[in-house]
């Protein structure tokens, strides 16, 4: 049953595994979006770089061939589906901006099919099996907010989710929901010792962004094992939607493909911010030091 009332919007989060075939991944995503729309979802978000397996596990210049322009094939396919289903779609693209210049980019397609804009990932990791600095130039579009048919939203991407500055700047543009398309998982050799703590830290920091900024936060991850048995990643799923108190409204498993459906109530945002007026009490006159690298 679809959410009723202008103060409500229904969110659909697509937790999926990804194969080596980009076309099969796109078809799966389209099918899952249709399922979410059938359940009343109005804002539907896909995981980070959903068209491919997570290629940043290695540094391989041949993999730049996976990139595409924006607008391009992925945005055109998602735009047509958004218009057909009258839903907003947040997608993720390996963007080819120019020869030798690439970004990790989120795109927002309105329910009319219009490409409202894009966000380019600002924080680029460089860790074992997450060699993103080889592929992606840091974003240069700031932290935009998008006015869609079903509400205002902002989107960051994966590694951005660890940085409170990014969440704050995105939230100051006035979104109801902050989306994080994500591709994060365990190194199998670390899972037994550190896995539970890593997952809980990931969940906790994003719930903190929801509380500190008085917004809904949606994290959308992939699942499945990708790469060679001794050198791959096990993506931990656990996609979730948190409310502005940090309350978990919906959460997926660590291993299964799922569609999460949950309602967001804009009236709840107003109530929370009246009682926890963090934005009112910010000392913007005293925060100049945040622009320094270190203040020992």
ZAVOKE-468067 format. One record per residue (C-alpha): residue number from 1; residue in three letters; x, y, z. Coordinates in Angstrom, 2 decimals, padded with zeros to 5 digits, m for minus. Example, Ala and Ser with C-alpha at 12.3 -4.5 7.8 and 13.67 -1.06 7.14 Angstrom:
BEGIN
+-----+------+---------+---------+---------+
: pos : code :    east :   north :      up :
+-----+------+---------+---------+---------+
:   1 :  Ala :  012.30 : m004.50 :  007.80 :
:   2 :  Ser :  013.67 : m001.06 :  007.14 :
+-----+------+---------+---------+---------+
***
This chain:
BEGIN
+-----+------+---------+---------+---------+
: pos : code :    east :   north :      up :
+-----+------+---------+---------+---------+
:   1 :  Unk :  000.00 :  000.00 :  000.00 :
:   2 :  Unk :  001.51 :  003.32 : m001.05 :
:   3 :  Unk :  002.19 :  006.00 :  001.50 :
:   4 :  Unk : m000.54 :  008.62 :  001.68 :
:   5 :  Unk : m000.20 :  012.34 :  002.38 :
:   6 :  Unk :  002.28 :  014.94 :  001.23 :
:   7 :  Unk :  004.20 :  014.65 :  004.49 :
:   8 :  Unk :  005.04 :  011.00 :  003.80 :
:   9 :  Unk :  007.36 :  009.44 :  001.27 :
:  10 :  Unk :  008.11 :  005.76 :  000.82 :
:  11 :  Unk :  011.73 :  004.72 :  000.30 :
:  12 :  Unk :  012.94 :  001.56 : m001.44 :
:  13 :  Unk :  016.53 :  000.35 : m000.95 :
:  14 :  Unk :  017.85 : m002.26 : m003.39 :
:  15 :  Unk :  020.40 : m004.57 : m001.79 :
:  16 :  Unk :  021.79 : m006.79 : m004.56 :
:  17 :  Unk :  024.72 : m008.91 : m005.64 :
:  18 :  Unk :  026.58 : m008.02 : m008.82 :
:  19 :  Unk :  027.86 : m010.34 : m011.56 :
:  20 :  Unk :  030.67 : m009.86 : m014.05 :
:  21 :  Unk :  028.16 : m008.90 : m016.77 :
:  22 :  Unk :  027.13 : m005.20 : m016.65 :
:  23 :  Unk :  024.04 : m005.83 : m018.75 :
:  24 :  Unk :  022.77 : m008.53 : m016.40 :
:  25 :  Unk :  023.35 : m006.22 : m013.44 :
:  26 :  Unk :  021.37 : m003.45 : m015.10 :
:  27 :  Unk :  018.50 : m005.83 : m015.86 :
:  28 :  Unk :  018.50 : m007.09 : m012.27 :
:  29 :  Unk :  018.44 : m003.50 : m010.99 :
:  30 :  Unk :  015.54 : m002.64 : m013.29 :
:  31 :  Unk :  013.63 : m005.70 : m012.13 :
:  32 :  Unk :  014.26 : m004.87 : m008.46 :
:  33 :  Unk :  013.17 : m001.26 : m008.99 :
:  34 :  Unk :  009.91 : m002.54 : m010.48 :
:  35 :  Unk :  009.41 : m004.72 : m007.40 :
:  36 :  Unk :  010.05 : m001.77 : m005.10 :
:  37 :  Unk :  007.63 :  000.42 : m007.05 :
:  38 :  Unk :  004.99 : m002.32 : m006.82 :
:  39 :  Unk :  005.34 : m002.06 : m003.04 :
:  40 :  Unk :  004.70 :  001.68 : m003.18 :
:  41 :  Unk :  008.29 :  002.94 : m003.15 :
:  42 :  Unk :  008.61 :  006.50 : m004.44 :
:  43 :  Unk :  012.35 :  007.09 : m003.89 :
:  44 :  Unk :  014.47 :  004.08 : m004.91 :
:  45 :  Unk :  018.23 :  003.83 : m004.38 :
:  46 :  Unk :  020.72 :  001.36 : m005.89 :
:  47 :  Unk :  024.13 :  000.37 : m004.46 :
:  48 :  Unk :  027.41 :  002.00 : m005.45 :
:  49 :  Unk :  028.74 :  001.02 : m008.91 :
:  50 :  Unk :  025.93 : m001.53 : m009.27 :
:  51 :  Unk :  026.55 : m002.21 : m012.98 :
:  52 :  Unk :  029.79 : m004.08 : m012.32 :
:  53 :  Unk :  031.54 : m006.08 : m009.70 :
:  54 :  Unk :  033.69 : m003.90 : m007.49 :
:  55 :  Unk :  036.62 : m003.48 : m009.87 :
:  56 :  Unk :  038.68 : m001.31 : m007.50 :
:  57 :  Unk :  040.06 : m004.46 : m005.86 :
:  58 :  Unk :  042.95 : m004.12 : m008.30 :
:  59 :  Unk :  044.77 : m001.44 : m010.28 :
:  60 :  Unk :  044.17 : m002.34 : m013.91 :
:  61 :  Unk :  044.10 :  000.32 : m016.62 :
:  62 :  Unk :  041.97 : m001.90 : m018.87 :
:  63 :  Unk :  039.08 : m001.47 : m016.43 :
:  64 :  Unk :  038.70 :  002.19 : m017.40 :
:  65 :  Unk :  036.77 :  000.78 : m020.36 :
:  66 :  Unk :  033.87 :  000.17 : m017.94 :
:  67 :  Unk :  033.32 :  003.93 : m017.58 :
:  68 :  Unk :  030.58 :  005.83 : m019.43 :
:  69 :  Unk :  029.45 :  009.43 : m019.81 :
:  70 :  Unk :  026.64 :  011.10 : m017.89 :
:  71 :  Unk :  024.14 :  011.30 : m019.52 :
:  72 :  Unk :  024.85 :  007.89 : m021.01 :
:  73 :  Unk :  023.53 :  004.33 : m021.26 :
:  74 :  Unk :  022.90 :  003.80 : m017.55 :
:  75 :  Unk :  021.22 :  007.13 : m016.94 :
:  76 :  Unk :  019.10 :  006.70 : m020.08 :
:  77 :  Unk :  017.91 :  003.27 : m018.95 :
:  78 :  Unk :  017.13 :  004.49 : m015.45 :
:  79 :  Unk :  015.43 :  007.64 : m016.73 :
:  80 :  Unk :  013.08 :  005.63 : m018.92 :
:  81 :  Unk :  012.18 :  003.39 : m015.98 :
:  82 :  Unk :  011.69 :  006.34 : m013.63 :
:  83 :  Unk :  009.25 :  007.91 : m016.08 :
:  84 :  Unk :  007.41 :  004.63 : m016.68 :
:  85 :  Unk :  006.96 :  003.89 : m012.97 :
:  86 :  Unk :  006.72 :  007.52 : m011.76 :
:  87 :  Unk :  009.44 :  006.96 : m009.18 :
:  88 :  Unk :  012.63 :  008.81 : m008.29 :
:  89 :  Unk :  015.78 :  006.72 : m008.82 :
:  90 :  Unk :  019.20 :  007.31 : m007.27 :
:  91 :  Unk :  021.76 :  005.44 : m009.36 :
:  92 :  Unk :  025.54 :  005.07 : m009.42 :
:  93 :  Unk :  027.84 :  005.41 : m012.42 :
:  94 :  Unk :  031.55 :  005.05 : m013.18 :
:  95 :  Unk :  031.60 :  008.40 : m014.98 :
:  96 :  Unk :  033.89 :  009.12 : m017.91 :
:  97 :  Unk :  034.13 :  012.91 : m017.85 :
:  98 :  Unk :  036.92 :  013.23 : m020.41 :
:  99 :  Unk :  039.83 :  011.11 : m021.66 :
: 100 :  Unk :  041.80 :  010.16 : m018.57 :
: 101 :  Unk :  039.34 :  011.87 : m016.19 :
: 102 :  Unk :  036.89 :  009.71 : m014.28 :
: 103 :  Unk :  034.57 :  010.03 : m011.27 :
: 104 :  Unk :  032.55 :  007.83 : m008.96 :
: 105 :  Unk :  029.18 :  009.50 : m009.47 :
: 106 :  Unk :  025.65 :  009.32 : m008.11 :
: 107 :  Unk :  022.82 :  010.43 : m010.38 :
: 108 :  Unk :  019.28 :  011.48 : m009.48 :
: 109 :  Unk :  016.45 :  010.79 : m011.94 :
: 110 :  Unk :  013.14 :  012.45 : m011.12 :
: 111 :  Unk :  009.80 :  010.67 : m011.47 :
: 112 :  Unk :  009.38 :  012.36 : m014.86 :
: 113 :  Unk :  012.60 :  010.76 : m016.08 :
: 114 :  Unk :  014.50 :  014.04 : m015.95 :
: 115 :  Unk :  018.14 :  013.89 : m014.87 :
: 116 :  Unk :  018.08 :  016.36 : m011.98 :
: 117 :  Unk :  021.81 :  016.29 : m011.47 :
: 118 :  Unk :  024.71 :  014.34 : m010.05 :
: 119 :  Unk :  027.06 :  014.14 : m007.11 :
: 120 :  Unk :  030.70 :  013.16 : m007.54 :
: 121 :  Unk :  032.27 :  011.26 : m004.65 :
: 122 :  Unk :  034.45 :  013.63 : m002.65 :
: 123 :  Unk :  036.43 :  011.31 : m000.38 :
: 124 :  Unk :  038.39 :  008.68 : m002.30 :
: 125 :  Unk :  039.89 :  005.74 : m000.36 :
: 126 :  Unk :  043.16 :  003.96 : m001.03 :
: 127 :  Unk :  043.30 :  000.82 :  001.07 :
: 128 :  Unk :  044.01 : m002.85 :  000.35 :
: 129 :  Unk :  041.37 : m004.02 : m002.16 :
: 130 :  Unk :  039.87 : m000.51 : m002.24 :
: 131 :  Unk :  042.24 :  001.15 : m004.70 :
: 132 :  Unk :  039.86 :  003.91 : m005.74 :
: 133 :  Unk :  042.47 :  006.66 : m006.07 :
: 134 :  Unk :  043.77 :  004.82 : m009.14 :
: 135 :  Unk :  040.41 :  005.24 : m010.86 :
: 136 :  Unk :  038.57 :  008.27 : m009.50 :
: 137 :  Unk :  039.25 :  011.99 : m009.40 :
: 138 :  Unk :  037.78 :  013.60 : m006.25 :
: 139 :  Unk :  034.44 :  015.30 : m006.79 :
: 140 :  Unk :  034.14 :  018.98 : m007.62 :
: 141 :  Unk :  030.38 :  019.57 : m007.41 :
: 142 :  Unk :  030.17 :  020.19 : m003.68 :
: 143 :  Unk :  027.28 :  018.69 : m001.71 :
: 144 :  Unk :  024.13 :  019.41 : m003.70 :
: 145 :  Unk :  020.53 :  018.83 : m002.70 :
: 146 :  Unk :  017.88 :  017.74 : m005.22 :
: 147 :  Unk :  014.22 :  018.75 : m005.21 :
: 148 :  Unk :  012.30 :  015.73 : m006.49 :
: 149 :  Unk :  008.61 :  015.00 : m006.94 :
: 150 :  Unk :  008.57 :  013.15 : m003.63 :
: 151 :  Unk :  010.86 :  015.25 : m001.48 :
: 152 :  Unk :  014.29 :  016.80 : m001.14 :
: 153 :  Unk :  017.28 :  014.49 : m001.00 :
: 154 :  Unk :  021.05 :  014.56 : m000.98 :
: 155 :  Unk :  023.42 :  011.75 : m001.80 :
: 156 :  Unk :  026.96 :  010.97 : m000.75 :
: 157 :  Unk :  028.85 :  007.78 : m001.65 :
: 158 :  Unk :  030.39 :  005.03 :  000.51 :
: 159 :  Unk :  033.69 :  006.36 :  001.96 :
: 160 :  Unk :  031.98 :  009.74 :  002.37 :
: 161 :  Unk :  029.87 :  008.12 :  005.09 :
: 162 :  Unk :  032.74 :  008.26 :  007.60 :
: 163 :  Unk :  033.10 :  012.07 :  007.42 :
: 164 :  Unk :  030.77 :  014.20 :  009.57 :
: 165 :  Unk :  031.73 :  017.31 :  007.59 :
: 166 :  Unk :  030.23 :  015.84 :  004.42 :
: 167 :  Unk :  027.00 :  014.85 :  006.15 :
: 168 :  Unk :  026.70 :  018.29 :  007.74 :
: 169 :  Unk :  027.25 :  020.21 :  004.52 :
: 170 :  Unk :  024.80 :  018.00 :  002.67 :
: 171 :  Unk :  022.24 :  018.41 :  005.45 :
: 172 :  Unk :  022.59 :  022.20 :  005.45 :
: 173 :  Unk :  021.13 :  022.22 :  001.92 :
: 174 :  Unk :  017.84 :  021.01 :  003.40 :
: 175 :  Unk :  017.26 :  017.39 :  002.37 :
: 176 :  Unk :  014.69 :  015.16 :  004.06 :
: 177 :  Unk :  016.82 :  012.07 :  003.37 :
: 178 :  Unk :  020.55 :  011.55 :  002.93 :
: 179 :  Unk :  021.36 :  008.53 :  000.74 :
: 180 :  Unk :  024.65 :  006.61 :  000.78 :
: 181 :  Unk :  025.06 :  004.19 : m002.16 :
: 182 :  Unk :  027.75 :  001.86 : m000.86 :
: 183 :  Unk :  030.10 : m001.03 : m001.66 :
: 184 :  Unk :  031.72 : m002.13 :  001.59 :
: 185 :  Unk :  032.69 : m005.49 :  002.98 :
: 186 :  Unk :  035.10 : m007.65 :  004.89 :
: 187 :  Unk :  038.54 : m008.88 :  004.04 :
: 188 :  Unk :  037.90 : m012.58 :  004.77 :
: 189 :  Unk :  041.15 : m012.84 :  006.73 :
: 190 :  Unk :  039.96 : m010.09 :  009.09 :
: 191 :  Unk :  036.31 : m011.04 :  009.46 :
: 192 :  Unk :  036.58 : m013.38 :  012.44 :
: 193 :  Unk :  038.61 : m010.95 :  014.54 :
: 194 :  Unk :  037.37 : m007.54 :  013.42 :
: 195 :  Unk :  034.23 : m008.12 :  011.36 :
: 196 :  Unk :  031.55 : m007.47 :  013.97 :
: 197 :  Unk :  033.26 : m004.29 :  015.18 :
: 198 :  Unk :  033.76 : m002.98 :  011.63 :
: 199 :  Unk :  030.11 : m003.48 :  010.75 :
: 200 :  Unk :  028.91 : m001.89 :  013.97 :
: 201 :  Unk :  031.19 :  001.13 :  013.48 :
: 202 :  Unk :  029.83 :  001.58 :  009.94 :
: 203 :  Unk :  026.27 :  001.46 :  011.17 :
: 204 :  Unk :  026.93 :  003.69 :  014.19 :
: 205 :  Unk :  028.65 :  006.54 :  012.37 :
: 206 :  Unk :  025.77 :  006.86 :  009.92 :
: 207 :  Unk :  023.17 :  006.75 :  012.67 :
: 208 :  Unk :  025.18 :  009.56 :  014.25 :
: 209 :  Unk :  024.84 :  011.62 :  011.07 :
: 210 :  Unk :  021.07 :  011.15 :  011.23 :
: 211 :  Unk :  020.96 :  012.33 :  014.85 :
: 212 :  Unk :  023.39 :  015.24 :  014.52 :
: 213 :  Unk :  021.63 :  016.61 :  011.46 :
: 214 :  Unk :  018.01 :  015.68 :  012.12 :
: 215 :  Unk :  017.59 :  013.79 :  008.83 :
: 216 :  Unk :  016.74 :  010.33 :  007.61 :
: 217 :  Unk :  019.80 :  008.37 :  006.48 :
: 218 :  Unk :  019.68 :  005.50 :  003.98 :
: 219 :  Unk :  022.70 :  003.25 :  003.41 :
: 220 :  Unk :  022.42 :  000.89 :  000.42 :
: 221 :  Unk :  025.08 : m001.83 :  000.14 :
: 222 :  Unk :  025.72 : m004.83 : m002.10 :
: 223 :  Unk :  026.09 : m008.46 : m001.00 :
: 224 :  Unk :  028.10 : m011.47 : m002.09 :
: 225 :  Unk :  031.73 : m012.48 : m002.45 :
: 226 :  Unk :  033.74 : m010.97 : m005.31 :
: 227 :  Unk :  037.26 : m011.77 : m006.42 :
: 228 :  Unk :  039.62 : m014.71 : m005.95 :
: 229 :  Unk :  039.09 : m016.89 : m002.84 :
: 230 :  Unk :  042.31 : m015.71 : m001.20 :
: 231 :  Unk :  042.11 : m012.07 : m002.29 :
: 232 :  Unk :  038.49 : m011.02 : m002.60 :
: 233 :  Unk :  035.91 : m009.13 : m000.59 :
: 234 :  Unk :  032.78 : m010.34 :  001.17 :
: 235 :  Unk :  030.29 : m007.48 :  000.95 :
: 236 :  Unk :  028.32 : m007.31 :  004.16 :
: 237 :  Unk :  024.95 : m006.01 :  002.98 :
: 238 :  Unk :  023.19 : m004.72 :  006.11 :
: 239 :  Unk :  021.52 : m001.89 :  004.17 :
: 240 :  Unk :  019.34 :  000.20 :  006.46 :
: 241 :  Unk :  017.19 :  003.28 :  006.87 :
: 242 :  Unk :  017.60 :  005.32 :  010.06 :
: 243 :  Unk :  015.33 :  008.05 :  011.36 :
: 244 :  Unk :  016.46 :  011.40 :  012.83 :
: 245 :  Unk :  016.73 :  009.89 :  016.33 :
: 246 :  Unk :  019.08 :  007.30 :  014.85 :
: 247 :  Unk :  016.33 :  004.70 :  015.14 :
: 248 :  Unk :  016.59 :  001.82 :  012.66 :
: 249 :  Unk :  013.42 :  001.73 :  010.57 :
: 250 :  Unk :  014.43 : m001.12 :  008.27 :
: 251 :  Unk :  017.53 : m003.29 :  007.99 :
: 252 :  Unk :  018.68 : m006.05 :  005.63 :
: 253 :  Unk :  020.73 : m009.17 :  006.30 :
: 254 :  Unk :  024.47 : m009.51 :  005.77 :
: 255 :  Unk :  024.10 : m012.04 :  002.96 :
: 256 :  Unk :  020.81 : m011.92 :  001.03 :
: 257 :  Unk :  019.47 : m009.80 : m001.78 :
: 258 :  Unk :  016.60 : m007.76 : m000.39 :
: 259 :  Unk :  014.35 : m004.80 : m001.05 :
: 260 :  Unk :  013.83 : m002.64 :  002.02 :
: 261 :  Unk :  010.68 : m000.53 :  002.12 :
: 262 :  Unk :  010.05 :  002.12 :  004.78 :
: 263 :  Unk :  008.16 :  005.38 :  005.14 :
: 264 :  Unk :  009.72 :  008.73 :  006.01 :
: 265 :  Unk :  007.58 :  011.41 :  007.68 :
: 266 :  Unk :  008.61 :  015.03 :  007.21 :
: 267 :  Unk :  006.55 :  016.02 :  010.27 :
: 268 :  Unk :  008.84 :  013.83 :  012.36 :
: 269 :  Unk :  011.86 :  015.83 :  011.17 :
: 270 :  Unk :  010.24 :  019.04 :  012.41 :
: 271 :  Unk :  009.42 :  017.51 :  015.78 :
: 272 :  Unk :  012.92 :  016.15 :  016.29 :
: 273 :  Unk :  014.63 :  019.40 :  015.35 :
: 274 :  Unk :  012.40 :  021.41 :  017.68 :
: 275 :  Unk :  013.37 :  019.20 :  020.60 :
: 276 :  Unk :  017.01 :  018.63 :  019.62 :
: 277 :  Unk :  017.91 :  022.05 :  018.12 :
: 278 :  Unk :  021.46 :  021.25 :  017.08 :
: 279 :  Unk :  021.23 :  023.48 :  014.03 :
: 280 :  Unk :  020.08 :  026.39 :  016.18 :
: 281 :  Unk :  022.94 :  026.01 :  018.64 :
: 282 :  Unk :  025.79 :  025.58 :  016.19 :
: 283 :  Unk :  028.63 :  028.08 :  016.81 :
: 284 :  Unk :  029.43 :  028.85 :  013.20 :
: 285 :  Unk :  031.53 :  031.81 :  014.36 :
: 286 :  Unk :  033.92 :  029.41 :  016.13 :
: 287 :  Unk :  034.48 :  026.70 :  013.55 :
: 288 :  Unk :  037.20 :  028.24 :  011.40 :
: 289 :  Unk :  039.70 :  025.70 :  012.65 :
: 290 :  Unk :  037.86 :  022.90 :  010.88 :
: 291 :  Unk :  039.57 :  024.07 :  007.68 :
: 292 :  Unk :  043.00 :  023.25 :  009.09 :
: 293 :  Unk :  044.56 :  019.82 :  008.57 :
: 294 :  Unk :  045.71 :  019.55 :  012.20 :
: 295 :  Unk :  045.59 :  021.72 :  015.33 :
: 296 :  Unk :  048.16 :  020.26 :  017.70 :
+-----+------+---------+---------+---------+
***
